[in-house]
């Protein structure tokens, strides 16, 4: 790659619970690339809007909140989850609740909010490369990315994965309610007028249903190495 070539980006898009976050982090670690968790950015804005007691339907107010909120990703240094710090507050656990996820999905449908967050996401593109995890990374934010993956899985399997994650954290959830929320979010994300959830035309679709994390990571890495 010459100094005039753009920094390479691998986009990893897909619905909630498809394993994007786990796969993206593992791939970024293996490649030694930076990581962008765009979903965490939207969740962070939803959290910040809640702290300000904003109406999530007030597009202008939420967009201002998105532009003003300082969001940082910090490596804990112990192999644990990346910490998400919002205006100086560690909100890593708070933004991983289903309530925060629903808020993120709602504000992600607002054009004003999406516009306010574009520059924040583009700024993560830095050498030697970037793995960008989200829903519109390959279609909207990084359309020129040389590597694009759309990761999916059945709603039932995604609900089961989420159920295990939340129960492990001691949260009181039911599999039925999680499946219902996932199906609602899928419909909302796919039907929104701005940046609907869909695979980029040049993306490789990988179904993670019934596959191990290691197998999916290897499949994604193979695409990059094939280049």
N, C-alpha and C positions, 0 to 999 in steps of 0.2 A: 504494500500500500504506500503510495507516495504521500508527501505532505499536503498535496492538493485534494486527495481523496477524502470524502466525508468519513467521520467516525462510524464504524459499523454498528448496526442496531439489529437485535433479534426481538421481534415483537411476539408476545404470547398472549393472545386474546382468547376469550371464552366466557361462558356463563358462570355464575356463582357456584362454588363447590366443585368445580371441575379439576381442581388441584393446581391451578395456575401459580399460586403463591409459593407452594412447596417446590414445584418444578422449576420456577423461575429462579428461586434462590439457589437451588442445587446447581443449575446450569451456569449461573453467574459465578458461583464459587469455582466450578470446574474450569471455566474459561478465564477467570481472573478479571471479569468485567464488572462494571457498575450495575446497580439494580435500581429500577424504578417501579415502585408499587403504586400505580395510579389509583387503585381502589382505596388505598389508605389515605391518599390525598383527599378524595371525595368524602370519605368517612370523617376525616379530620375537620373538614369544613362543616359537615353536618353537626359534629360535636361542638365546634366553635359557635355555630349558629344557635345551638341549644343553650350554651352558656350565656349568650346574649339575649336569650328568650325571643328569638326572631320567628316570625311566621315563615315556614318553609315555602309557602306559595308566593311570598313577596320576593320576586326575582331580583329586583334592584338591591334590596337590603342584603340578600344572601350573596349576591355578586360582590358587593362592597366588602362583606365579611371575608369572602374567598380571596380577594385582592389584598386585604390587610393582614390576614392570619399568617403568622410565621410557622412554617412546618419544617421540622428537621427529622432526619432518619439517623439514628445513632447505633453503631455496632456495639453490643454489650460487652464484647471481648471475651465472652465465656462460652461461645457457641450457641447461645440462646437466641430467642426471637429478636429481630431488629426492633429497637425502641423507637416509638413515634412520639416526638415531643411537639406539643402545640402551644405556642406562645409561652414557652418555658415550662409547661406542665407535661409530665409523662402520662400520656393518655393511651398507651399501647393496649391495655386491656379494655378500657372504656369504649374504644372505637371498634372492637371486635364483637360486640353484642349484636343480636339480630335487630334491635331497635336502631342502632347506629347504621347497620347495613341498609335498612329500609329508608332511613333519612338520606343516605348517600345516593341510593337509587332514585329517590324523589328529586333531589336537587340536580342530579346528573341530567335530568330531562330539561333543565332550564338553560336555554341558549346563552343567557347572560353569564351564568356561572361557568359554563364550559369555556366560554371565551376568556374569562378572567383567569382560568387555570392553565391555559395553553402554554404561556411563557414559563410558568413554574415547571411544567413537565419537560419542555424542550431543553431547559437548562441542565437536565441530568445527562444529556448526551456529551460524553467526554471520553478521551482516549483512556484505555485501549479499546473500549467498546461498551455497549449498554444492552442489558436485557430489560425490556419494558413489558410489564405485566399489566393487563387491563382489559377493556372491552372495545376500545376504538384505537388502540395503539397502531395497528397496521393499516387501518382505513382512514384515520383522520390525523393523528399526531405525527406519526412517522411513516407517511405513505411511500417514502423512498427507501425504507429499510430493505436491505438485501435478503434478510431472513425473516420469514413470517410463518407463525404457527397458530392455528385455531384449535384450542384444546377443549374437548367436550366430554360428557359422560351422561348417563341416563339420570333423569331427575331422582329416581329412587336411590341410586347409588350416591348421588351428591348429598341427598338428605341424610343418608346413613353416615357418611363421612362427617358431616357437620354435627350430627347428633353425638357421635363419639368424641369429637373435639370439645364440644360444650360440656358434656357430662364429665369429661376428664378435668375440666376447670371448676367442677362443682356446681354448674348452673342447672336450674330446674327447667328442662325442656322436654317436649314430646316429639317423637318421630313424625307423627301425623301433622303437627303444626308446622314443623320445619319443611316437610314436603309441600304443604300448602303455600307457605311463604316463598319457597323456591319457584314453584309454578307461577305464582303471581308476579314475582320479580322477572322471570324469564319473559312473560308476556309483555310486561311494562317495558323492559329493556329492548325487546325486539320491535315493539310498535312505536316507540318514541320518534318524533319527527326529526330530532337532531341526533346524529351519530348513533343510529340504531345498532343493536348488537347483531353483527353478522361477520362471516369470514371474509377477509379481503380476497379479491379475485385471484391473487397470486399466492395465497396462503396454503400451507399444507395442513389438512385437517387430521388431527390425531384423537381417537376415541380412547380415553383412559379407563373405560369400564373394564373391570376385571384384570387390569394390568398393574404390576407393581410400580412403585415410584422409580426404582432403578431402571426398569425397562423403558418407561416413558422418557426419563432423562437421557438415556442412551439414544433413543430415537430422535430426540431434539438435537442432541450434539452431533449426530450423524449428518443432519441437514447442514449444520454450520460447517463441519469439517469437509463436507462434499463441496460446499461453497459454490 
